[in-house]
Amino acid sequence: MPASDELSQLRTQLHIETGATFPRADDAHFDELHGLRARLASGIDAPQAALVPAWARFFRALGPAGWAQLDQRASRLARQLRDNGVSYNVYTDDVQLQRPWALDMFPLLITPGDWARIEDGVLQRVRVLEAVMADVYGERRLLREGLVPPALVQGHPDYLRALHGVRPVGGQHLHIVAMDLARGPNGHWWVVSQRTQAPSGLGYLLENRLAVSSQFAEPFEALNVRRLAATYRSFIEGLKAMAPNGPDAHVALLTAGPYNETYFEQSYLARYLGVTLVEGTDLTVRGERLYLKTLHGLRPVDALIKRVDDAWVDLLEMRPDSRLGVPGLVQAVRSGNVLMANALGSGFLESSALLGFLPALARRLLGEELRLPALHTWWCGEEAAMLEVLPRLAQSVIKPTYPWSLSRGTFEAGVGPLMGPGQLASWVDRIRHAPDEHTVQAYLPTSQTPVWRSGPQGSHIAMRSAILRVFALSDGSGGWQVLPGGMARLVGGDAGIASMQSGGSSADAWVVDDLSPADETDHGMLAPYVAAATAPPLPAARERLVTSRAAENLFWLGRYTERAENAARLARITLDALHGEEEPSPAMLMWLGQLAESVGLTAKGEPDPLQWRTEFERLLITHLGDTQTVPSVGFSLWWLRSAGATLRERLSTEHWNFIKQAQEQFREDCDALTRFDPPAASDALAALDRLSKNLAAITGAQHDRMWRDDGWRLMSAGRQLERLSFLTDALSRGFYTNAVHDAAGFGVLLDVFDSAISFHSRYQRSREIPALLEHVVLNYQNPRSLAWVAQTLNGRLAYLHEREPVGVQDLSRRLRQPDVGALATLCESDAIGDFVHLQDLLREMSDTAGELSDAIALRYFSHTEDARRSLGA
């Protein structure tokens, strides 16, 4: 059966069985689904209009059964993005800083012919941009010959005079270039803008591909979609080849941190490329070389993938108020000791005004005409251009010449076709007042691609305008590769601009191939393993470095995990005791009240259970989700999530989801509790039980799914320090208040140590003090005993000490482990019943825990404890 007849039958079947229709694009927009300008198809019934071959193959592979499952696939896609924690941070959103990443289910399909033209044109433009960079920071012939106005280069805030004459490491300025493309009504592709300073999207692009291809596995294979992995691999190998130290170069990715809008993709990309994710505080410059601050000293960094704008990278030579950069980094670049991708000073290339001068620059630098045109662009700093374009603002887009600049005029782009006469007149006045700060670009009705829409009124295909972002990556040999595909950004809201901050969304872009799978030679996948007589040598394994910042956050991740567990357990025990079968004694009420205040379940000065039991219970429940007034459970969970957010490149997706779910679910439970006055203890106990299960999952992930490196050991040390402080305080107060001497108090203390089951299995229902102290203080088989905690903590610190320089104090020798033969001494009491020797031991262990915490911070996080520490190799 001919393919056209098969598709016709499929379309008819879909329409009859599901009511499926294939809408056309709006007038004046190119229709990606039908492959024509929409208004030329007027009069053709939409369900019968011919689809382009690529979309025909897509729907054939999907079939009626697949069509019927599109709602379920859309739900799975949204859940996958949510579970993976894919987010886009928006500074202006006070309600929710982390927005879920918006991804439409249908990809944008690009034919081999279209892609060949795009690829050829992008590669040519990249050569022009590299040549412009080399000239502007070198001979400056283009400025002398008047081929580009000095105001667009030397007057641009992102032009860095300090880098003039500096030859970049490897001889190449640009390594990553992003270009935004749009398809016009006639089907031709146009360049809209270019990004060179710190292009975003490489990580989101990967996540989009994995997410969408998993929902459309059959169409993905049927269309022979070109893979991405080989291009990423060539990029990172190329960086190493050009960097100091060659193939053994240490590559890092510089991020602005977890509050940057694209932090998720930066951590995702670092993990995928196998490079170290660093913030400015992780780095230091010594002797004009860039170093990474690690647990065991400084390690050289040879190449830096920069995701921080140039103005912020060095507070000594750029913005003195920057907290994102590294003092002295520019000098390290000048000295040729670090490769920057991209080189500093490329920001002026992003000006839209430069697009209008690139055709002449291409002829001068390459002797070629540009094969991929840009939208017609006028820089209003030239009077002739301004006078020509002012009458046509209604058909144009007005853009800032110096986008994102704090020293030159910047503004949100204005879309002429969406403005009224009054707005257009206002723009004319603004342009005349500061012409050089305005660039005008021809308005292009961009092509519209299909998207899936689910809703209460039914599900259907809709059409949305799209901008395609493609990436060119250097391969280290002076050549470039264009990632086969890209990220489509779909126009959202009423602004007419494809912007994630303006409510837009994204879509995967597939470059389809006419080859059958058997004909393809390289999909960018790993080659299959073939057994050989002689095993090949293993590739050199690089030790995973732990930055001081990551180590500190891991340390506090452990501490806040333990702190949340302790506070939640104590809250549950306290509420159970207040409503138990036995009437709590005054001693036990005093003890529980002191402990509640000590761990932050209640505030100092609030009623304790001896004074006003009902009010104490109300306050304790009300404070559970508090993140401001007291450091209660919600406070610890919030900080646990904050620490985890800075470690996304080190935590598994499941681990991060456990943390996020624990914090979000407990916050919701606590919000529900406060709707009633007084809140119900039974509801609070149910919320604490749910939290306990989530915390158990987090603990399991920390113990079973994390690499046992020094960072993990510090996380474990943080947990043991927190446990030691809590348990010594609880036991000391239990004896001080005499709560341990009554039946109920004895049992509650075992619950606080989470040791009731093991104790009763060894001592039945004994309430003897010697048995208690042997079990919770001296027993090295009980993971909640003080002896086990001290032994584990010392073991972690001793392992870290093995890699310390000679002469550095061994922290594992500071904490004295309880002597199993000291039981009789610990059980001695004086004339008034005080267990003096026990209290001395508890006080010593608690004080040492605090001292160790400070010593760990000084030695491993701030590197100020030992002045003899030298540069690492």
Stockholm file with secondary structure:
# STOCKHOLM 1.0

chainA/1-873         MPASDELSQLRTQLHIETGATFPRADDAHFDELHGLRARLASGIDAPQAALVPAWARFFRALGPAGWAQLDQRASRLARQLRDNGVSYNVYTDDVQLQRPWALDMFPLLITPGDWARIEDGVLQRVRVLEAVMADVYGERRLLREGLVPPALVQGHPDYLRALHGVRPVGGQHLHIVAMDLARGPNGHWWVVSQRTQAPSGLGYLLENRLAVSSQFAEPFEALNVRRLAATYRSFIEGLKAMAPNGPDAHVALLTAGPYNETYFEQSYLARYLGVTLVEGTDLTVRGERLYLKTLHGLRPVDALIKRVDDAWVDLLEMRPDSRLGVPGLVQAVRSGNVLMANALGSGFLESSALLGFLPALARRLLGEELRLPALHTWWCGEEAAMLEVLPRLAQSVIKPTYPWSLSRGTFEAGVGPLMGPGQLASWVDRIRHAPDEHTVQAYLPTSQTPVWRSGPQGSHIAMRSAILRVFALSDGSGGWQVLPGGMARLVGGDAGIASMQSGGSSADAWVVDDLSPADETDHGMLAPYVAAATAPPLPAARERLVTSRAAENLFWLGRYTERAENAARLARITLDALHGEEEPSPAMLMWLGQLAESVGLTAKGEPDPLQWRTEFERLLITHLGDTQTVPSVGFSLWWLRSAGATLRERLSTEHWNFIKQAQEQFREDCDALTRFDPPAASDALAALDRLSKNLAAITGAQHDRMWRDDGWRLMSAGRQLERLSFLTDALSRGFYTNAVHDAAGFGVLLDVFDSAISFHSRYQRSREIPALLEHVVLNYQNPRSLAWVAQTLNGRLAYLHEREPVGVQDLSRRLRQPDVGALATLCESDAIGDFVHLQDLLREMSDTAGELSDAIALRYFSHTEDARRSLGA
#=GR chainA/1-873 SS CCHHHHHHHHHHHHHHHHCCCCCCCCTTSEETTTTEEGGGGTTSCGGGSCCCHHHHHHHHHHHHHHHHTHHHHHHHHHHHHHHTTCEEECTTCSSCSEEECCBCSSCEEECHHHHHHHHHHHHHHHHHHHHHHHHHTTTCHHHHTTSSCHHHHTTSTTCCGGGTTCCCGGGCSCSEEEEEEEECTTSCEEEEEEECSSCCCHHHHHHHHHHHHHHCHHHHHHTTCCCSHHHHHHHHHHHHHHSTTGGGCCEEEECCCTTSTTHHHHHHHHHHHTCEEECGGGEEEETTEEEEEETTEEEECCEEEECSCGGGSCTTTSCTTCSSSCTTHHHHHHTTCCEEESCTTCGGGGCGGGGGGHHHHHHHHTSCCCSSCBCCEEETTSHHHHHHHGGGGGGEEEEESSTTCSSSCCCCCEEGGGCCHHHHHHHHHHHHHSGGGEEEEECCCCCEEEEEECCTTCCEEEEEEEEEEEEEEECSSSCEEECSEEEEEECCTTSCCCCTTTTCEEEEEEECCSSCGGGCSCCSCCCCCCCCSSCCCCCCCCCCCCBHHHHHHHHHHHHHHHHHHHHHHHHHHHHHHHTSSSCCCHHHHHHHHHHHHHHTSSCTTSCCTTTCHHHHHHHHHHHTTCSSSSCCHHHHHHHHHHHHHTTTTTSCHHHHHHHHHHHHHHHHHHHHHTTSSSCCHHHHHHHHHHHHHHHHHHHHHHHHSSCCSHHHHHHHHHHHHHHHHHHHHHHHHHHHTTGGGSHHHHHHHHHHTTCHHHHHHHHTTCCCHHHHHIIIIICTTCTTSHHHHHHHHHHHHHHHHTTSCTTCCCGGGTSCCCCGGGHHHHHCCCTTSCCHHHHHHHHHHHHHHHHHHHHHIIIIISCCSCTTCCBCC
#=GC SS_cons         CCHHHHHHHHHHHHHHHHCCCCCCCCTTSEETTTTEEGGGGTTSCGGGSCCCHHHHHHHHHHHHHHHHTHHHHHHHHHHHHHHTTCEEECTTCSSCSEEECCBCSSCEEECHHHHHHHHHHHHHHHHHHHHHHHHHTTTCHHHHTTSSCHHHHTTSTTCCGGGTTCCCGGGCSCSEEEEEEEECTTSCEEEEEEECSSCCCHHHHHHHHHHHHHHCHHHHHHTTCCCSHHHHHHHHHHHHHHSTTGGGCCEEEECCCTTSTTHHHHHHHHHHHTCEEECGGGEEEETTEEEEEETTEEEECCEEEECSCGGGSCTTTSCTTCSSSCTTHHHHHHTTCCEEESCTTCGGGGCGGGGGGHHHHHHHHTSCCCSSCBCCEEETTSHHHHHHHGGGGGGEEEEESSTTCSSSCCCCCEEGGGCCHHHHHHHHHHHHHSGGGEEEEECCCCCEEEEEECCTTCCEEEEEEEEEEEEEEECSSSCEEECSEEEEEECCTTSCCCCTTTTCEEEEEEECCSSCGGGCSCCSCCCCCCCCSSCCCCCCCCCCCCBHHHHHHHHHHHHHHHHHHHHHHHHHHHHHHHTSSSCCCHHHHHHHHHHHHHHTSSCTTSCCTTTCHHHHHHHHHHHTTCSSSSCCHHHHHHHHHHHHHTTTTTSCHHHHHHHHHHHHHHHHHHHHHTTSSSCCHHHHHHHHHHHHHHHHHHHHHHHHSSCCSHHHHHHHHHHHHHHHHHHHHHHHHHHHTTGGGSHHHHHHHHHHTTCHHHHHHHHTTCCCHHHHHIIIIICTTCTTSHHHHHHHHHHHHHHHHTTSCTTCCCGGGTSCCCCGGGHHHHHCCCTTSCCHHHHHHHHHHHHHHHHHHHHHIIIIISCCSCTTCCBCC
//
